[in-house]
Structures are given as structure tokens and as C-alpha cells.
Amino acid sequence: MKILTLEFCVGTACHMKGTPDIIAAVEALPPEMRSNILLRLTHCLGNCGAGPNVKFDGILHSRVTVDSLSDLLKRYFQQE
């Protein structure tokens, strides 16, 4: 199984819109799933007005919530 890279914007706008909650949800995943995810933090992904922003395996997703990221993760790991 390949490692999934999640790059989270932790700039002010995304932070205020919920990035810490999304990161906490990823960190709380079951170990067998969490061990296949590389978390990276960055200060800007260039779409501040539509945060929180996350690059999911190189693809930018905006207005991310815990639920929407959970859906993306489920689809990703089902494909593997």
C-alpha cells in the first residue's frame, strides 16, 4: 500500500476555519490506517478564502471538514 500524503494549510485563515480539528481527526484514525498517511503542514496553499485547504495526494481540496476528509479517506483506502 502506498503512503498517502496530506498537506494541511495551517495559515491564519485555514486555522480559524477548522484545520486543527481536521488534523486531530486524522491523528485519531485507527493505527492501521494512520500508519499509511504522511501529514505535512504548510502556511499557505493559495486559496485562503475557501479554507480549510488540504492537498490530498497532491490535489487541492477546499472547504474541507472532518466529514468530507473522512469520505475522501474511505474512498482512497477502498481503492487500494
Secondary structure, 3 states (H helix, E strand, C coil): CCCEEEEEECCHHHHHHCHHHHHHHHHCCCHHHHCCEEEEEECCCCCHHHCCCEEECCEEECCCCHHHHHHHHHHHHHHC
